[in-house]
Amino acid sequence: MEKLEITGDKKLQGSINISGSKNASLPILAASILSNKIILTNVPAVKDIDTMLELLTSLGSVIKINKNRKTIIINNNKTNKTHANYKLVKTMRAGILVLGSLLSRFNKAKVSLPGGCAIGLRPVNIHIDALKKMGVKVKIIDGYIHAVAKNGLKGAKIKFQKISVGATENLLIAAVKAKGRTVLSNCAIEPEVKDLCNFLIKLGGKIKWIGKRKIQIDGVKKLKDINYKVMFDRIEAGTYMIVAAATKSRIAIKNINPKIINKEIFILKKIGVKIIEKKKKITVIGPKILKSINIKTSPYPGFPTDLQAQLMALMCIANKQSIIEENIFENRFMHVSELNRMGADIVVKGRKAIIKGNKKLNGAELMATDLRASVSLVIAALISSKKSTINRIYHLDRGYENIEKKLSKCGAKIKRIK
């Protein structure tokens, strides 16, 4: 099993090109089932994408990927299966997103209950309750969602009981070809949701935002074949911004839209980080002294839960005590014990993590528990003394493309070993 070996306490310098967004690519790939041919660019080469492509192939899609992995061509002329099996869906929660597209195309679907990182409950009842309002009959049998819409999907007025990125995406996909008008309220407004909307509109879908969290979809009978470029990965961008801050380095973050990561830029500036913004890049300059902060994770445009672990590693070396409150997932502090093993002083009380600042981190043998926890350990290792080894980096590979190459290019001493 592969590991990362990192020798820390090194100042970095250079630039990092941000990959396409994993969290935008996954729903777009799921939605590709609605059309006969889709050509996608800027899709990241990460494990979750490979799993989704494998899932599409199992449903009958014919997929071609060019040599440098820059273009993915999906042909759905032979897509005829409606069974998304456990083996493929268990490793990522985004597998549930084929439920909406299969129902839209075939009026039926059998989809395994989803998996992914063990960071908390991700109830699918929000998806199911909404689909029922569109005329879908659902049964859960042996860990599978059996869904049937005998007369096709029908437009409906749906208010989500809770803001959910996945449910918003699934219902958007389902509603594009439904009969009549669908109005979705209390929607997630993450940039990845907006990117899916842009993709569906380019396909020929009739979608418009009629409020901050309200979307109107008028169903269409036919969709087009299109080319589409996926947006940049804002979580990857935020991660490398935190790397620059933690290592007191100067790193240019390229291929981004700074407006989309306003919150991250604001928070880092607040703790003393210098950030120079340009049209498609930012330059992050880590300060000598990092200020502490109290912060809560919340749905976009709030501070993202997917950057909580990375920020916590950074706050270990801030000048005073910080508090991070996790409001999205109830089990997303699994990195705390590993950070404490490195010399951090973090106490968890319910949804709050209290981080004592001014700590010197020491290299250690570490164990990754989930995707974002694993990258928080990379950050901690980069600022620690001596050498660290991070095990179970398959978590990391689910969402970060060429992380060791990107960091090595900036002068980090990091390598993949077996």
C-alpha positions in Angstrom: 0.0 0.0 0.0 1.4 3.4 -1.0 2.4 6.1 1.5 3.6 9.7 1.4 7.0 10.5 3.0 7.4 14.2 3.9 10.3 16.1 5.4 8.9 19.3 6.8 10.1 22.7 8.0 10.9 23.9 4.4 10.0 27.2 2.9 8.3 26.8 -0.5 8.2 29.0 -3.6 6.6 28.7 -7.0 3.2 28.3 -8.7 0.5 25.6 -8.7 -2.0 25.1 -11.5 -5.4 24.2 -10.0 -7.1 21.2 -11.6 -10.7 20.9 -12.6 -13.3 20.5 -9.8 -14.0 16.9 -8.6 -17.2 18.0 -7.0 -18.4 19.7 -10.2 -17.3 16.9 -12.5 -19.1 14.2 -10.6 -22.7 15.5 -11.0 -21.9 16.6 -14.6 -20.7 13.1 -15.4 -23.9 11.6 -13.8 -26.0 14.1 -15.9 -24.2 13.0 -19.1 -26.5 10.0 -19.2 -29.2 12.4 -20.4 -27.5 13.1 -23.8 -26.1 10.8 -26.5 -22.7 12.3 -26.7 -20.8 14.6 -24.3 -17.2 15.9 -24.5 -15.8 17.2 -21.2 -12.5 19.0 -20.6 -10.8 20.0 -17.3 -11.9 16.9 -15.5 -9.4 16.0 -12.8 -7.5 12.7 -12.8 -8.5 11.5 -9.4 -9.9 8.2 -8.0 -13.5 9.4 -7.6 -13.7 10.4 -11.2 -12.3 7.0 -12.3 -15.0 5.4 -10.1 -17.8 7.5 -11.7 -16.5 6.7 -15.2 -16.4 3.0 -14.3 -20.0 3.3 -13.1 -21.1 5.0 -16.3 -19.3 2.2 -18.3 -21.2 -0.4 -16.2 -24.4 1.3 -17.4 -23.4 0.9 -21.0 -21.6 4.2 -21.7 -18.7 4.1 -24.1 -15.9 6.3 -22.8 -12.7 7.5 -24.4 -10.0 9.5 -22.6 -7.2 11.1 -24.5 -3.5 10.4 -23.6 -2.9 13.5 -21.5 -6.3 13.1 -19.7 -7.5 16.5 -20.9 -10.6 15.4 -22.8 -13.2 12.8 -21.9 -15.7 11.7 -24.6 -18.8 9.9 -23.4 -21.1 8.1 -25.9 -24.4 7.0 -24.5 -26.0 5.4 -27.5 -25.6 2.0 -26.0 -26.5 3.0 -22.4 -29.3 0.7 -21.5 -28.8 -0.5 -17.9 -30.4 0.9 -14.9 -28.6 -0.9 -12.1 -25.8 1.1 -10.3 -24.2 -1.6 -8.1 -22.8 -1.5 -4.6 -19.2 -2.2 -5.6 -19.0 1.1 -7.5 -21.3 3.3 -5.4 -19.9 2.3 -2.0 -16.7 4.3 -2.3 -18.3 7.7 -3.1 -21.5 9.5 -2.2 -21.8 11.0 -5.7 -22.9 7.6 -7.0 -26.4 8.5 -5.8 -26.5 11.2 -8.6 -27.2 8.6 -11.3 -30.6 8.0 -9.6 -32.0 11.2 -11.1 -30.4 10.7 -14.6 -31.5 7.1 -14.9 -35.1 7.9 -13.8 -35.1 10.8 -16.4 -33.9 8.6 -19.2 -35.5 5.2 -18.4 -38.2 5.9 -15.8 -36.6 3.4 -13.5 -33.4 2.9 -11.5 -31.8 0.5 -9.0 -29.1 2.3 -7.2 -27.0 1.2 -4.2 -27.2 3.4 -1.1 -24.0 5.5 -1.3 -20.7 5.4 0.6 -17.7 7.7 0.7 -15.7 9.1 3.6 -16.9 8.1 7.0 -17.4 11.7 8.1 -21.0 11.5 9.1 -24.6 10.7 8.0 -25.6 11.6 4.5 -29.3 10.8 4.5 -30.8 10.0 1.1 -34.3 10.6 2.3 -34.0 14.2 1.1 -33.5 12.9 -2.4 -36.2 10.2 -2.1 -38.8 12.5 -0.6 -38.3 15.0 -3.4 -38.4 12.4 -6.2 -41.7 11.0 -4.8 -43.3 14.4 -5.4 -42.3 14.0 -9.0 -44.3 10.7 -9.3 -41.6 8.2 -8.4 -42.4 5.2 -6.3 -39.5 4.1 -4.1 -38.6 1.0 -2.1 -35.4 0.2 -0.2 -34.5 -3.4 -0.6 -31.3 -5.1 0.6 -29.3 -1.8 0.5 -30.6 -0.7 -2.9 -33.0 2.1 -3.9 -35.6 0.7 -6.3 -37.2 3.6 -8.0 -39.9 3.6 -10.7 -41.8 6.4 -12.5 -44.2 4.4 -14.7 -45.6 7.5 -16.4 -42.4 9.4 -16.4 -41.2 12.2 -14.1 -43.7 15.1 -13.5 -42.9 18.6 -12.6 -43.5 19.6 -9.0 -43.0 22.2 -6.3 -40.3 20.9 -3.9 -38.9 22.5 -0.8 -35.9 20.7 0.6 -36.2 20.1 4.3 -32.5 20.9 4.6 -29.9 22.5 2.3 -28.3 19.6 0.5 -25.8 19.8 -2.4 -26.4 16.3 -3.5 -30.2 16.5 -3.4 -30.2 19.8 -5.3 -28.0 18.3 -8.0 -30.1 15.1 -8.2 -33.4 16.9 -8.6 -31.9 19.3 -11.1 -30.9 16.4 -13.3 -34.2 14.6 -12.8 -36.3 17.7 -13.6 -34.6 18.7 -16.9 -36.7 16.3 -19.0 -39.7 16.0 -16.6 -43.2 16.9 -17.9 -44.1 20.5 -16.9 -42.5 22.9 -14.5 -40.4 22.0 -11.4 -39.6 24.6 -8.7 -36.9 23.7 -6.2 -36.7 25.8 -3.0 -34.1 25.9 -0.2 -31.5 24.8 -2.7 -27.7 24.6 -2.3 -26.0 27.4 -4.1 -22.4 26.1 -4.2 -20.4 27.0 -7.3 -20.5 23.3 -8.3 -24.3 23.4 -8.3 -24.2 26.5 -10.5 -21.7 24.7 -12.8 -24.1 21.8 -13.2 -26.9 24.3 -14.0 -24.7 25.9 -16.7 -23.9 22.4 -18.1 -27.7 21.5 -18.2 -28.6 24.8 -19.8 -25.9 24.3 -22.5 -27.5 20.8 -23.1 -30.8 22.5 -23.8 -32.4 22.5 -20.4 -34.6 25.5 -19.4 -33.3 26.5 -16.0 -33.3 29.8 -14.2 -32.7 31.0 -10.7 -35.8 32.9 -9.4 -34.4 33.6 -5.9 -31.3 33.2 -3.9 -32.1 29.5 -3.2 -34.9 28.9 -5.7 -34.6 27.3 -9.1 -37.2 27.0 -11.8 -36.9 24.2 -14.4 -39.2 23.8 -17.4 -38.9 20.2 -18.7 -37.8 19.7 -22.3 -38.2 16.6 -24.5 -34.8 16.5 -26.1 -31.3 17.5 -25.2 -28.2 18.2 -27.3 -24.7 16.8 -27.6 -22.2 19.3 -26.3 -18.6 20.2 -25.3 -18.2 21.5 -21.8 -15.3 22.7 -19.7 -15.6 22.0 -15.9 -14.9 24.8 -13.4 -11.7 24.9 -11.3 -11.5 23.0 -7.9 -12.0 25.7 -5.3 -11.2 23.2 -2.4 -7.9 22.3 -4.0 -7.2 26.1 -4.4 -8.1 26.7 -0.8 -5.9 23.8 0.3 -2.8 25.2 -1.4 -3.6 28.7 -0.1 -3.4 27.2 3.4 -0.1 25.3 2.5 1.4 28.7 1.5 0.2 30.3 4.8 1.4 27.3 6.9 4.9 27.1 5.5 5.3 30.9 5.4 5.8 30.7 1.7 5.0 32.6 -1.5 2.9 30.5 -3.9 0.9 31.6 -7.0 -2.4 29.8 -7.3 -3.3 29.7 -11.0 -6.3 28.8 -13.2 -8.9 30.0 -10.8 -11.7 32.6 -10.4 -10.9 34.6 -7.2 -14.5 35.8 -6.9 -15.6 32.2 -6.2 -13.3 31.8 -3.2 -14.0 35.2 -1.6 -14.7 33.6 1.8 -11.4 31.7 1.8 -9.5 34.8 0.8 -11.2 36.9 3.5 -10.5 34.4 6.2 -6.9 34.0 5.3 -6.4 37.8 5.2 -8.1 38.0 8.6 -5.4 35.7 10.1 -2.6 37.8 8.6 -1.9 36.2 5.2 -1.1 38.5 2.3 -3.0 37.7 -0.9 -2.5 39.5 -4.2 -5.5 39.0 -6.5 -5.5 39.0 -10.3 -8.0 37.9 -12.9 -7.2 34.2 -13.0 -4.7 33.8 -10.2 -3.8 34.8 -6.7 -0.4 35.0 -5.0 -0.4 33.9 -1.4 2.3 35.1 1.0 2.5 33.4 4.4 3.1 35.8 7.3 5.7 35.4 10.1 2.9 35.5 12.7 -0.5 33.9 12.2 -3.5 35.3 14.1 -6.0 33.0 15.7 -9.6 32.8 14.6 -13.0 31.5 15.7 -15.0 30.1 12.7 -18.0 28.0 11.8 -18.5 25.8 8.7 -21.7 26.4 6.8 -23.2 26.0 3.3 -21.8 28.3 0.6 -21.1 31.2 0.7 -19.9 30.3 4.2 -16.6 28.7 5.1 -16.6 25.2 3.5 -16.5 22.0 5.6 -14.1 20.6 3.0 -11.4 23.1 4.2 -12.1 22.7 7.9 -9.4 20.0 8.5 -6.8 22.0 6.6 -7.5 25.2 8.5 -7.3 23.3 11.8 -3.7 22.2 10.9 -2.9 25.8 10.2 -4.4 27.0 13.5 -2.0 24.8 15.5 0.7 27.3 14.8 -1.4 30.5 15.2 -0.4 32.9 18.0 -3.4 32.1 20.3 -6.3 29.8 20.8 -8.8 29.2 17.9 -12.2 27.5 17.8 -13.6 25.7 14.8 -17.3 24.7 14.8 -18.3 22.0 12.3 -21.9 22.4 11.3 -22.2 20.2 8.2 -21.0 16.7 9.2 -21.1 15.4 12.8 -18.1 13.1 12.5 -15.5 15.3 10.8 -12.9 15.7 13.5 -11.1 12.3 12.9 -7.9 14.1 12.0 -7.7 15.6 15.6 -6.1 12.5 17.2 -3.4 12.4 14.5 -2.6 16.1 14.8 -2.4 15.7 18.5 0.1 12.9 18.0 2.3 15.4 16.2 2.3 17.8 19.2 -0.9 19.7 18.6 -3.2 20.5 21.5 -6.8 20.2 20.3 -9.8 19.3 22.4 -13.1 18.4 20.9 -16.3 19.4 22.6 -19.4 18.3 20.6 -19.3 20.2 17.3 -16.4 22.5 18.4 -12.7 21.9 18.3 -10.6 24.1 20.5 -7.1 24.5 19.1 -4.3 25.8 21.3 -1.9 27.9 19.2 1.9 28.3 19.3 2.5 24.6 19.0 5.6 23.1 17.4 4.6 20.0 15.4 6.9 17.0 15.2 7.1 14.4 12.4 5.3 11.1 13.0 3.9 8.0 11.4 0.3 9.0 10.5 -2.9 7.4 9.4 -5.3 9.1 7.0 -9.0 8.6 7.8 -10.8 10.5 5.0 -10.1 12.7 2.0 -9.8 16.1 3.7 -8.3 14.7 6.9 -5.5 13.2 4.8 -4.5 16.5 3.3 -4.6 18.2 6.7 -1.9 15.7 7.7 0.1 16.7 4.6 0.0 20.3 5.7 1.0 19.4 9.3 3.9 17.3 8.0 5.1 20.2 5.8 5.4 22.5 8.8 6.7 19.9 11.3 10.3 19.1 12.2 11.8 15.9 11.0 10.1 13.3 8.8 6.5 12.1 8.6 4.9 9.1 6.8 1.3 9.2 5.9 -0.5 5.9 5.4 -3.7 5.1 3.6 -3.2 7.8 1.0 -5.8 6.2 -1.2 -8.1 8.7 0.6 -6.0 11.6 -0.7 -6.0 10.2 -4.3 -9.8 10.4 -4.3 -9.7 14.2 -4.6 -6.2 15.6 -5.2 -4.5 15.3 -8.6 -0.7 14.9 -8.5 -0.4 16.5 -5.1 3.2 15.4 -4.5 4.3 16.6 -8.0 2.6 20.0 -7.4 4.2 20.4 -4.0 7.6 19.1 -5.1 7.7 21.7 -7.9 7.5 24.4 -5.2 10.4 22.8 -3.3 8.6 20.5 -0.8 10.4 17.3 0.1 7.6 14.9 -0.5 7.6 11.5 -2.3 5.3 8.5 -2.7 6.7 5.2 -1.4 5.4 1.7 -1.1 
